[in-house]
Amino acid sequence: MALPALASVAVLQFMWVWNDYFFALILIFSSDKLLATQHILYMNGERYVPWDLLSTASILVMIVPVLIFALLQKYYIKDMIAWTIKG
């Protein structure tokens, strides 16, 4: 009964931590320990913007949360149905 709720909380917590860009920016001082989401900013050149690399890196960083959501989407639906039946 609690599995859909726990899966929903786990996915939301993962998304929160994955997208927590500014907290990691404050805590990480070394450039070789930056997160994948932070490396995207440093891919810009001074006079040239490599849009192909930026879009590829953005898609690669975005794949992980989308896959986790897709794999655990059935728990979201079960949780929503359970709340509507209880209420």
N, CA, C and O atoms as a GROMACS GRO file, in nm:
protein
  348
    1MET      N    1   0.081  -0.119   0.000
    1MET     CA    2   0.000   0.000   0.000
    1MET      C    3   0.086   0.126   0.000
    1MET      O    4   0.052   0.226  -0.063
    2ALA      N    5   0.197   0.121   0.071
    2ALA     CA    6   0.282   0.239   0.082
    2ALA      C    7   0.384   0.248  -0.030
    2ALA      O    8   0.452   0.350  -0.043
    3LEU      N    9   0.398   0.144  -0.111
    3LEU     CA   10   0.500   0.143  -0.217
    3LEU      C   11   0.482   0.256  -0.318
    3LEU      O   12   0.582   0.321  -0.353
    4PRO      N   13   0.362   0.285  -0.368
    4PRO     CA   14   0.349   0.397  -0.462
    4PRO      C   15   0.385   0.532  -0.400
    4PRO      O   16   0.446   0.617  -0.465
    5ALA      N   17   0.348   0.551  -0.274
    5ALA     CA   18   0.381   0.677  -0.208
    5ALA      C   19   0.532   0.691  -0.188
    5ALA      O   20   0.588   0.798  -0.211
    6LEU      N   21   0.596   0.583  -0.147
    6LEU     CA   22   0.741   0.587  -0.129
    6LEU      C   23   0.814   0.606  -0.262
    6LEU      O   24   0.914   0.677  -0.268
    7ALA      N   25   0.766   0.544  -0.367
    7ALA     CA   26   0.828   0.562  -0.499
    7ALA      C   27   0.811   0.707  -0.546
    7ALA      O   28   0.903   0.764  -0.603
    8SER      N   29   0.694   0.765  -0.522
    8SER     CA   30   0.672   0.905  -0.560
    8SER      C   31   0.765   0.997  -0.484
    8SER      O   32   0.823   1.090  -0.541
    9VAL      N   33   0.779   0.973  -0.355
    9VAL     CA   34   0.870   1.056  -0.274
    9VAL      C   35   1.014   1.038  -0.319
    9VAL      O   36   1.090   1.135  -0.324
   10ALA      N   37   1.052   0.916  -0.352
   10ALA     CA   38   1.189   0.892  -0.398
   10ALA      C   39   1.218   0.965  -0.529
   10ALA      O   40   1.325   1.023  -0.545
   11VAL      N   41   1.123   0.962  -0.621
   11VAL     CA   42   1.143   1.031  -0.749
   11VAL      C   43   1.149   1.182  -0.728
   11VAL      O   44   1.235   1.249  -0.786
   12LEU      N   45   1.060   1.235  -0.647
   12LEU     CA   46   1.062   1.380  -0.622
   12LEU      C   47   1.190   1.422  -0.552
   12LEU      O   48   1.245   1.528  -0.584
   13GLN      N   49   1.238   1.342  -0.457
   13GLN     CA   50   1.363   1.374  -0.389
   13GLN      C   51   1.481   1.368  -0.486
   13GLN      O   52   1.569   1.454  -0.482
   14PHE      N   53   1.482   1.268  -0.572
   14PHE     CA   54   1.589   1.260  -0.672
   14PHE      C   55   1.589   1.382  -0.763
   14PHE      O   56   1.694   1.439  -0.791
   15MET      N   57   1.470   1.422  -0.811
   15MET     CA   58   1.460   1.539  -0.898
   15MET      C   59   1.508   1.665  -0.825
   15MET      O   60   1.574   1.750  -0.885
   16TRP      N   61   1.475   1.675  -0.699
   16TRP     CA   62   1.516   1.792  -0.621
   16TRP      C   63   1.668   1.797  -0.610
   16TRP      O   64   1.729   1.902  -0.631
   17VAL      N   65   1.730   1.685  -0.578
   17VAL     CA   66   1.874   1.680  -0.563
   17VAL      C   67   1.944   1.697  -0.698
   17VAL      O   68   2.045   1.765  -0.708
   18TRP      N   69   1.890   1.635  -0.803
   18TRP     CA   70   1.951   1.644  -0.936
   18TRP      C   71   1.950   1.787  -0.987
   18TRP      O   72   2.045   1.831  -1.052
   19ASN      N   73   1.845   1.860  -0.959
   19ASN     CA   74   1.832   1.997  -1.008
   19ASN      C   75   1.883   2.101  -0.910
   19ASN      O   76   1.863   2.221  -0.932
   20ASP      N   77   1.947   2.059  -0.803
   20ASP     CA   78   1.996   2.153  -0.703
   20ASP      C   79   2.130   2.211  -0.748
   20ASP      O   80   2.236   2.174  -0.696
   21TYR      N   81   2.124   2.298  -0.843
   21TYR     CA   82   2.243   2.355  -0.906
   21TYR      C   83   2.315   2.452  -0.814
   21TYR      O   84   2.438   2.445  -0.801
   22PHE      N   85   2.242   2.541  -0.751
   22PHE     CA   86   2.306   2.649  -0.675
   22PHE      C   87   2.371   2.601  -0.547
   22PHE      O   88   2.475   2.653  -0.508
   23PHE      N   89   2.312   2.502  -0.480
   23PHE     CA   90   2.372   2.448  -0.358
   23PHE      C   91   2.507   2.383  -0.390
   23PHE      O   92   2.604   2.402  -0.316
   24ALA      N   93   2.512   2.308  -0.497
   24ALA     CA   94   2.638   2.246  -0.538
   24ALA      C   95   2.740   2.351  -0.582
   24ALA      O   96   2.860   2.334  -0.563
   25LEU      N   97   2.692   2.458  -0.642
   25LEU     CA   98   2.782   2.565  -0.686
   25LEU      C   99   2.849   2.632  -0.567
   25LEU      O  100   2.964   2.675  -0.576
   26ILE      N  101   2.779   2.642  -0.456
   26ILE     CA  102   2.835   2.702  -0.335
   26ILE      C  103   2.936   2.608  -0.269
   26ILE      O  104   3.040   2.653  -0.221
   27LEU      N  105   2.907   2.480  -0.267
   27LEU     CA  106   2.990   2.385  -0.193
   27LEU      C  107   3.112   2.335  -0.269
   27LEU      O  108   3.211   2.298  -0.207
   28ILE      N  109   3.107   2.334  -0.402
   28ILE     CA  110   3.218   2.278  -0.480
   28ILE      C  111   3.306   2.393  -0.529
   28ILE      O  112   3.261   2.480  -0.604
   29PHE      N  113   3.431   2.391  -0.486
   29PHE     CA  114   3.524   2.497  -0.523
   29PHE      C  115   3.618   2.456  -0.635
   29PHE      O  116   3.670   2.542  -0.706
   30SER      N  117   3.641   2.328  -0.651
   30SER     CA  118   3.736   2.279  -0.750
   30SER      C  119   3.666   2.258  -0.885
   30SER      O  120   3.555   2.205  -0.890
   31SER      N  121   3.730   2.300  -0.991
   31SER     CA  122   3.668   2.288  -1.124
   31SER      C  123   3.669   2.144  -1.175
   31SER      O  124   3.591   2.112  -1.265
   32ASP      N  125   3.753   2.057  -1.121
   32ASP     CA  126   3.753   1.918  -1.166
   32ASP      C  127   3.649   1.832  -1.095
   32ASP      O  128   3.634   1.714  -1.127
   33LYS      N  129   3.576   1.890  -0.997
   33LYS     CA  130   3.473   1.817  -0.924
   33LYS      C  131   3.332   1.870  -0.951
   33LYS      O  132   3.240   1.841  -0.876
   34LEU      N  133   3.317   1.947  -1.055
   34LEU     CA  134   3.186   2.005  -1.086
   34LEU      C  135   3.088   1.897  -1.131
   34LEU      O  136   3.129   1.793  -1.183
   35LEU      N  137   2.961   1.922  -1.111
   35LEU     CA  138   2.856   1.830  -1.154
   35LEU      C  139   2.834   1.843  -1.304
   35LEU      O  140   2.880   1.938  -1.367
   36ALA      N  141   2.762   1.748  -1.359
   36ALA     CA  142   2.736   1.749  -1.503
   36ALA      C  143   2.654   1.872  -1.542
   36ALA      O  144   2.676   1.930  -1.648
   37THR      N  145   2.560   1.911  -1.457
   37THR     CA  146   2.479   2.029  -1.490
   37THR      C  147   2.561   2.158  -1.485
   37THR      O  148   2.528   2.255  -1.552
   38GLN      N  149   2.667   2.159  -1.407
   38GLN     CA  150   2.752   2.278  -1.399
   38GLN      C  151   2.852   2.284  -1.514
   38GLN      O  152   2.894   2.394  -1.553
   39HIS      N  153   2.891   2.170  -1.568
   39HIS     CA  154   2.986   2.169  -1.679
   39HIS      C  155   2.927   2.232  -1.805
   39HIS      O  156   3.000   2.282  -1.890
   40ILE      N  157   2.797   2.229  -1.818
   40ILE     CA  158   2.734   2.285  -1.938
   40ILE      C  159   2.764   2.434  -1.951
   40ILE      O  160   2.784   2.483  -2.062
   41LEU      N  161   2.767   2.504  -1.840
   41LEU     CA  162   2.797   2.648  -1.844
   41LEU      C  163   2.937   2.678  -1.894
   41LEU      O  164   2.960   2.779  -1.961
   42TYR      N  165   3.032   2.590  -1.861
   42TYR     CA  166   3.171   2.614  -1.897
   42TYR      C  167   3.206   2.566  -2.038
   42TYR      O  168   3.322   2.573  -2.078
   43MET      N  169   3.107   2.518  -2.112
   43MET     CA  170   3.132   2.473  -2.247
   43MET      C  171   3.130   2.589  -2.348
   43MET      O  172   3.172   2.571  -2.462
   44ASN      N  173   3.082   2.704  -2.306
   44ASN     CA  174   3.079   2.821  -2.396
   44ASN      C  175   3.219   2.871  -2.422
   44ASN      O  176   3.303   2.877  -2.332
   45GLY      N  177   3.242   2.907  -2.545
   45GLY     CA  178   3.368   2.971  -2.579
   45GLY      C  179   3.358   3.121  -2.554
   45GLY      O  180   3.250   3.172  -2.520
   46GLU      N  181   3.468   3.193  -2.571
   46GLU     CA  182   3.465   3.337  -2.550
   46GLU      C  183   3.393   3.408  -2.664
   46GLU      O  184   3.317   3.502  -2.641
   47ARG      N  185   3.415   3.362  -2.786
   47ARG     CA  186   3.351   3.426  -2.902
   47ARG      C  187   3.267   3.330  -2.984
   47ARG      O  188   3.201   3.370  -3.081
   48TYR      N  189   3.269   3.206  -2.947
   48TYR     CA  190   3.196   3.105  -3.023
   48TYR      C  191   3.115   3.019  -2.926
   48TYR      O  192   3.166   2.974  -2.824
   49VAL      N  193   2.991   2.997  -2.959
   49VAL     CA  194   2.904   2.913  -2.877
   49VAL      C  195   2.880   2.782  -2.953
   49VAL      O  196   2.814   2.782  -3.057
   50PRO      N  197   2.932   2.672  -2.902
   50PRO     CA  198   2.912   2.543  -2.970
   50PRO      C  199   2.773   2.486  -2.939
   50PRO      O  200   2.756   2.406  -2.847
   51TRP      N  201   2.676   2.528  -3.017
   51TRP     CA  202   2.537   2.490  -2.989
   51TRP      C  203   2.516   2.340  -2.999
   51TRP      O  204   2.432   2.284  -2.928
   52ASP      N  205   2.592   2.274  -3.086
   52ASP     CA  206   2.576   2.129  -3.097
   52ASP      C  207   2.622   2.059  -2.970
   52ASP      O  208   2.556   1.964  -2.925
   53LEU      N  209   2.733   2.103  -2.911
   53LEU     CA  210   2.780   2.043  -2.786
   53LEU      C  211   2.690   2.078  -2.669
   53LEU      O  212   2.665   1.994  -2.582
   54LEU      N  213   2.642   2.203  -2.666
   54LEU     CA  214   2.553   2.243  -2.557
   54LEU      C  215   2.422   2.166  -2.559
   54LEU      O  216   2.373   2.124  -2.454
   55SER      N  217   2.365   2.149  -2.677
   55SER     CA  218   2.239   2.075  -2.685
   55SER      C  219   2.259   1.927  -2.654
   55SER      O  220   2.173   1.866  -2.591
   56THR      N  221   2.369   1.870  -2.698
   56THR     CA  222   2.397   1.729  -2.668
   56THR      C  223   2.418   1.709  -2.519
   56THR      O  224   2.365   1.614  -2.461
   57ALA      N  225   2.494   1.797  -2.456
   57ALA     CA  226   2.517   1.786  -2.312
   57ALA      C  227   2.387   1.805  -2.234
   57ALA      O  228   2.364   1.736  -2.134
   58SER      N  229   2.303   1.896  -2.278
   58SER     CA  230   2.175   1.917  -2.211
   58SER      C  231   2.086   1.793  -2.221
   58SER      O  232   2.020   1.756  -2.124
   59ILE      N  233   2.084   1.732  -2.336
   59ILE     CA  234   2.004   1.610  -2.353
   59ILE      C  235   2.059   1.497  -2.268
   59ILE      O  236   1.982   1.422  -2.207
   60LEU      N  237   2.191   1.482  -2.264
   60LEU     CA  238   2.250   1.375  -2.183
   60LEU      C  239   2.223   1.395  -2.034
   60LEU      O  240   2.198   1.299  -1.961
   61VAL      N  241   2.227   1.518  -1.988
   61VAL     CA  242   2.198   1.546  -1.848
   61VAL      C  243   2.050   1.526  -1.819
   61VAL      O  244   2.013   1.488  -1.708
   62MET      N  245   1.966   1.550  -1.917
   62MET     CA  246   1.821   1.539  -1.898
   62MET      C  247   1.772   1.394  -1.908
   62MET      O  248   1.662   1.364  -1.863
   63ILE      N  249   1.850   1.304  -1.966
   63ILE     CA  250   1.806   1.166  -1.985
   63ILE      C  251   1.783   1.095  -1.852
   63ILE      O  252   1.686   1.020  -1.838
   64VAL      N  253   1.869   1.117  -1.755
   64VAL     CA  254   1.860   1.045  -1.627
   64VAL      C  255   1.726   1.072  -1.556
   64VAL      O  256   1.658   0.976  -1.521
   65PRO      N  257   1.686   1.198  -1.532
   65PRO     CA  258   1.558   1.219  -1.466
   65PRO      C  259   1.438   1.170  -1.548
   65PRO      O  260   1.340   1.122  -1.491
   66VAL      N  261   1.446   1.182  -1.679
   66VAL     CA  262   1.334   1.136  -1.763
   66VAL      C  263   1.321   0.984  -1.755
   66VAL      O  264   1.210   0.932  -1.748
   67LEU      N  265   1.434   0.913  -1.755
   67LEU     CA  266   1.429   0.767  -1.743
   67LEU      C  267   1.374   0.723  -1.607
   67LEU      O  268   1.295   0.629  -1.599
   68ILE      N  269   1.417   0.790  -1.502
   68ILE     CA  270   1.367   0.754  -1.369
   68ILE      C  271   1.218   0.780  -1.360
   68ILE      O  272   1.144   0.699  -1.304
   69PHE      N  273   1.173   0.892  -1.414
   69PHE     CA  274   1.030   0.920  -1.414
   69PHE      C  275   0.954   0.817  -1.498
   69PHE      O  276   0.848   0.771  -1.457
   70ALA      N  277   1.007   0.780  -1.613
   70ALA     CA  278   0.939   0.684  -1.699
   70ALA      C  279   0.931   0.546  -1.635
   70ALA      O  280   0.831   0.476  -1.649
   71LEU      N  281   1.036   0.507  -1.565
   71LEU     CA  282   1.036   0.376  -1.499
   71LEU      C  283   0.942   0.371  -1.380
   71LEU      O  284   0.883   0.267  -1.351
   72LEU      N  285   0.927   0.482  -1.310
   72LEU     CA  286   0.844   0.482  -1.189
   72LEU      C  287   0.710   0.552  -1.209
   72LEU      O  288   0.643   0.586  -1.112
   73GLN      N  289   0.671   0.574  -1.334
   73GLN     CA  290   0.545   0.644  -1.361
   73GLN      C  291   0.425   0.562  -1.315
   73GLN      O  292   0.323   0.620  -1.276
   74LYS      N  293   0.434   0.432  -1.320
   74LYS     CA  294   0.320   0.349  -1.278
   74LYS      C  295   0.289   0.369  -1.130
   74LYS      O  296   0.173   0.357  -1.090
   75TYR      N  297   0.391   0.399  -1.050
   75TYR     CA  298   0.367   0.424  -0.908
   75TYR      C  299   0.296   0.558  -0.888
   75TYR      O  300   0.213   0.571  -0.798
   76TYR      N  301   0.326   0.656  -0.973
   76TYR     CA  302   0.253   0.783  -0.966
   76TYR      C  303   0.105   0.760  -0.993
   76TYR      O  304   0.020   0.812  -0.921
   77ILE      N  305   0.077   0.683  -1.095
   77ILE     CA  306  -0.063   0.659  -1.132
   77ILE      C  307  -0.134   0.581  -1.022
   77ILE      O  308  -0.248   0.613  -0.988
   78LYS      N  309  -0.069   0.477  -0.966
   78LYS     CA  310  -0.129   0.402  -0.856
   78LYS      C  311  -0.155   0.491  -0.736
   78LYS      O  312  -0.258   0.480  -0.670
   79ASP      N  313  -0.061   0.580  -0.707
   79ASP     CA  314  -0.075   0.670  -0.593
   79ASP      C  315  -0.190   0.768  -0.616
   79ASP      O  316  -0.268   0.795  -0.524
   80MET      N  317  -0.202   0.821  -0.736
   80MET     CA  318  -0.311   0.914  -0.766
   80MET      C  319  -0.447   0.844  -0.758
   80MET      O  320  -0.543   0.901  -0.707
   81ILE      N  321  -0.453   0.723  -0.808
   81ILE     CA  322  -0.580   0.648  -0.803
   81ILE      C  323  -0.615   0.617  -0.656
   81ILE      O  324  -0.732   0.626  -0.617
   82ALA      N  325  -0.515   0.580  -0.578
   82ALA     CA  326  -0.540   0.548  -0.436
   82ALA      C  327  -0.592   0.671  -0.362
   82ALA      O  328  -0.681   0.659  -0.278
   83TRP      N  329  -0.538   0.788  -0.391
   83TRP     CA  330  -0.583   0.909  -0.322
   83TRP      C  331  -0.723   0.948  -0.363
   83TRP      O  332  -0.798   1.000  -0.281
   84THR      N  333  -0.760   0.926  -0.489
   84THR     CA  334  -0.895   0.961  -0.531
   84THR      C  335  -0.999   0.864  -0.473
   84THR      O  336  -1.112   0.905  -0.445
   85ILE      N  337  -0.962   0.739  -0.456
   85ILE     CA  338  -1.056   0.642  -0.398
   85ILE      C  339  -1.074   0.667  -0.249
   85ILE      O  340  -1.184   0.653  -0.196
   86LYS      N  341  -0.963   0.704  -0.180
   86LYS     CA  342  -0.971   0.727  -0.036
   86LYS      C  343  -1.050   0.854  -0.004
   86LYS      O  344  -1.122   0.859   0.096
   87GLY      N  345  -1.035   0.956  -0.089
   87GLY     CA  346  -1.092   1.087  -0.059
   87GLY      C  347  -1.233   1.099  -0.088
   87GLY      O  348  -1.291   1.206  -0.066
   0.00000   0.00000   0.00000
